[in-house]
Amino acid sequence: MGILVENNNERTRLTERISADLRERTTGTSRDDAAMPDLVEDSEYLRNTKRTSRSSWFWIALVVLALIALGIILLL
């Protein structure tokens, strides 16, 4: 048993215009984005914050171990 599929590669003028417009928009925005600096570091929400310390891996490991211990306790 097989399925017959008709492959119609013809594109209408409308789809050609739409795809050309989308192509133009994507190339236009990529050039504009590259020219603009990323101002995330200067954002207001980053004021009075600090970077993660070097011992953060210890706290992550501690939380993971606590979750594992809680899981073992609940299974017993």
ABEGO torsion letter per residue (X at the ends): XBBBBBBBABBBAAAAAAAAAAAAAAAAAAAAAAABBBAAAABAAABGBBBBBAAAAAAAAAAAAAAAAAAAAAAX
